């Protein structure tokens, strides 16, 4: 989900709640007011649900913007026969740590 998809999603999914993990965060006053303003605009959404959706959308966008950094190991070839190198940027580590933390949380 992208940030631009949040409002249409909130309008479609009124009443749906799903919280798997809870975090306590302190927001600066301006950001807290913005979250509460959205919760008032979309009355079926609690502030926690707004924050939940914003975090998911932000993480998805952040992950999609992680740069590909070509390594030295050829892992494949493209359609024209050009080598495709392994990714030594932040994305593989992020994905591996996410997978590790997810599996340890469900164990």
Buried (B, 14 or more C-beta within 10 A) or exposed (E): EEEEEBEEEBEEBEEEEEEEEEEEEEEEEEEBEBBEEBBEEBEEBBBBBBBBBBEEBEEBEEEEEBEEEEEEEEEEEEEEEEEEBBBBBBBBEBEEEEEEEEEEEEE
